[in-house]
Amino acid sequence: MGKKSRNQHAVPALLLGLVAIVLFALVAKRGAASPILSAWETAAETRAPARSTVPASPDPAAAKKRPEPVSVPILMYHSIDSDASHAGTYTVTPETFRSDMEYLRDHGYTAVFTSDLYAYETKGTPLPAKPVMISLDDGYLNNLSTLPSLKDSGMKAVISVVGAFTQRDPGPHARTDRYACLNWGNIRTLHDSGLVEIGNHSWGMHSNSGPRKGAERRSNESMKDYCWALGLDLRRLQDALTKNSGVTPEVFAFPFGDVDNEAVPVLKSLGIVAAFSCEDKIDRLTGDPKELFHLGRINRPSGISTEEFMKRLQPSPSPAQTAAQ
């Protein structure tokens, strides 16, 4: 064979160079488009806090002196059903809900949002003298009926929705207050009222009939697989709510209240600054943002009067108070 010319050698080299440039561009594009996904991988491999879209540490000025500790009761509702025969552990009537809201107003309580708790924990921004948070889980269509009561009493609430429920269309005969859930338009209406904060209750993890219970990590699941599964599920709802309802949640309600501490880095990477459990307690905040990822709540069942239920809002005495008695 004869010698190859300089041009013959240059052609394959040029092709290899073009291929390298294309591959580099694809990798760079993927990395730039998925900083949150990279954070999930990092969290899964190192268990270190993932990158967050919100400040991870308190304001340095506030860190020098923490604010006075404050007790914040968080009430938990679900379905607000006009048919009293459906009332039960997780269902109350609109009349009961209104009575509760009026009691809070008449006894000097001020309802707060997640942003208020976050400002207190990170900047020392004072909370009202008697703060209370009102939460409703699952996003039932009948939650729309809370707006008049919230408005009349000067209260506000956090309604956490499930993406799969919201997306599901039960048909014209099944879209009733009891069985149907809020759609994207309903959610926008609630958000635009200024009286309702929208929370993330997962896209498709509100189930305990499969291998995973709620948003918990499965027993045989690696940390990396868990972070990816949770992150993709929650991000799907975050993106859908942003696109369809104009709101991006800052609070996550663990399905069934089953908290998994390994989820916190994933939540932070999505811009979520707080998480609800179903632990029956009154939250005592001390100026530490980590407290916001373990918020307990008091479930409101039917069958007891507003006055009787509201006795639960009185915080237990602190160890120092108990010792002084």
N, C-alpha and C positions, 0 to 999 in steps of 0.2 A: 504494500500500500504506500502511496505517496504521502508526503508531509501535508498536514492540514494547514490551511492558511490562517492568518491572524484573525480574520473575520469569522471563520468557522469556529474558532475557540471562543470568540466573543459572544456568539448567539446563545449557547447554553448558559454561559455565565450571566448574560442579561436576563434570561428567563428565570434563573434561580433567584436573581435579585428581585425581580418583580413579584415572584411567589412569596419571598420573605417579607416584602413590604406589605402585601395583602394580608398575610397572616398576622403581622404585627398590628395592622390597623384593626383587624377583627378582634384581637385580644384586647387592645386598648379600648375599643368601643364597648366590649362586654364589661370590662372592669369599670369604665366610667358610668355605665348605665345601671350597675348593680352594686352600689356601695353598701346598701343595707344587706343584700344577700351575703356580701363578703363579711359583714359584721356578724351575721349569724354563724358563718363558718368559724370565724375567730372565736366567738363565744363558745361554740361547741367544742373546739379543740383545746381552749385554754381555760374555759369557765371564767374568763375575765369579763368585766362589763363591756358590752358592745358600744360602738359609737352611737350617739343619740342626737336627735335633732333639737333637743332641749338641753340646757346646761345641766351637767351631771353633778355639779357641786354647788353649794349655797354661795350667795354673795359673800365675798371675803369680809366685808364690813359687818354683815349680819352674823358671820361665823364667830366673831370676837365675843359676842354676847347673844346667847340664844333668847328668844322671846319667852315670856311666861307660859308655862304649859297650859293647855286648854283642852277641855273635854268636848268632843263633837259626836253627838248621837246621829247615826245614819239609819233612817227608817227604810225598810224594804217592802215594797208592794209588787204585785204581779198583775193579775187580771182585775179590772174594775168593772164588774158585771152588774147590769141593771136588774137581772133576775135573781132575787134573793135566794131562790132554791139552789142556786149554784155556789153559794157562799161556802167557804171552807178555809183550810189552812193557808192557801195562797190566792184566795179570791175574796174581795170585799165589794160592797155595793158603792155606787157613786155617793150615796148619802153618808156612808161611813167615812169615805175619803174626805168629803167636804167637812164633816164634823171634826175630823182630825186636823185639817188645815186651819179651821177656825180656832181650834184650841191652841195651836201653835202661835197663831197671830195674837190671840187674846192673852197669852202668857209670856209675851215678849220675845219669842224666838224669831230669828232671822235666818232664812234659808240661804245656803251658799252653794257655789259651783266648785268643780275641781280646781279651776284657776285660782279661786280664793284660798283653798288649802295649800296649793303649790306656792303662792306668793307668801303665805305665812311661813311655810317650812324653809323656803330658800332666801327670802328677803326680810323676814321678820315683820311683814305687813300685818297689822292687827286684824283679828277677826272680830265679828260683832260680839257683844257681851254674851249672848246666848245663841251660838250658832247651831244649826241643824241642817242635815242634808236629807233630801227626800229622793229615794231611788225606786225605779220600777224596772223589772227585768222582763225580757222576752219580746217586748214590742207588740203587745196585743193591739188590735185595732181599737178596742174600747179605751185604750189609754188617751185617745183624743178627748174623751169626756172629762179629763182632769183639767183642761185649760180654763173653763169658767171658775172652778174652785180655786185654782192657783192664782188667777187674776184677782178674784174678789178678796182673797185672804192676803195678797201680797207675797205669796210663796213662789218657789220655783223648784224644778225637779230635774233629775237625771234619768232619762229613759234609755236603757241599753237594749239594742236590737240584735237579732240573729239574722245574718245575711240570707241563709237558705230559706228561712221563714218569710222574709220580706220579698224575696224573689218569687216565691211560690204563689201561683194564682189559684185559689180554691174554686173559682167559678162563681157565677152570679148567685147560685142558690146557697153556696157555702160561705159567702162573704158576709158574715154576721159578726156582731161585736164579740161574741164568745169564741168563735172558731178562727176567725181571720186575723192576720197580722198587718201591721202598718206597711204600706208600700212606700216607694221612694218619694212620691208627692206628699203623702201624709207626714213623712219624716221632715221634709222641707218646711211644711206648714208649722210643725211643732218648733223646729229650730228658729224659724223666722219670727215666731211669737215673742222671742226674747225670754220666755219663761221656762224653756226646756233646753237642757244640754243633752246631746246624743252620745251614748256610750257604745263601745264595741263589746258584743257578747259572743263573738266568734262568727265565722261564716257557716261552718258545718260541724262544729264540735259540740253542739248542744245535744249530746246523746250519751247514754250509758249502756247501750245494748250491744256494742261491738267490743273489739279488743281494747279500745281506749275509753276511759271514763272521763268525759268532759275534755278538758285541756291538759290532763295529766300525762306524764311520760309513761309509756308502756314499760312493763317490767323487762322485756327483752329488747328494748329500743336503745340504740346508741345515742349519745348526747347530740352528735351531729345530725342524725336523722330526726331526732325530736325537735331540735331548733328549726330545721328546715320545714318540717310538717307544720309546726305551730306558726312560724313566721309567714309561710305562704298562705295559710288559712286566714290569719288576722289581716295580713296586707290586702288580701282580696276584698275584705269588707271595708277596710280603710279607703281603698281606691274607689270602690263602688259608691260609698257614701259621698266621697269628695266629688265624683263625677255626676251622680244622679240627684244628690240632695244638697250639695254645696256646703258640706260640713265634714270635718276630719276629727274624729274622737280623740280625746286626751285621757280617757279613762276606759279600763277594761274590766268587765264583770266576769269572773271565772265561772263557767257553766257548772251549776250545782254547788258552787262555792268551793270546789276542789282546787285548792291552791297548790301550785308546783313552783318552788323557789327557783328552779332552773329556768323558768320562763321569763324572769325579770329582765335579763339582758336583751331578749327578743322584744319585749314590750318597749323598752327604752329606745331601741333602734327604730321603732315605728313612731316615735314621738309621743308615746303614752307615758304619763307621769304618775298614774295612780291605778290601783286595782282593788276591786271589791271581792271580798270573800263572803261566806254566809256565817262566819263565826259570830255567835251571839254575844256581842260586847259593845260597850261604848268606847269609842276611840279616844285615846289621850295623846295629843300631839305635843311635841317638845321642841320643834325646830329642826328635826332631822328628816330630810326628804325620803329616806329609806322607809320611814313609817307609812308612807302613802301606798306602798305596794302590798300592805297587809291590813287593809281597812275592814273591820268587822261591821256587821249590820244587825238590826233588830227586826225580825220578820213581824209583819202585821197580819194576824189571822182575823177571821170573823168570829163572832160569838162573844166578844167582850166589848164593853163600852169604851168610848174614847177616853174617859177619865181613868178607867182602870188600866188601859193600855199605856197611857202616857206616864204612869208611875215608873215605867221602865226607863224613862229618860233621865232619871236621877242617877248621876254617877256614883259608883261605890267609893267609899272613903279611901284616900291614899294611905299607904303604910304609915306615913308620918301622922296623919290624922287619927288613924286607928290607935297608934301608940300613945297619942296624947289624951285619948279618952279614958 
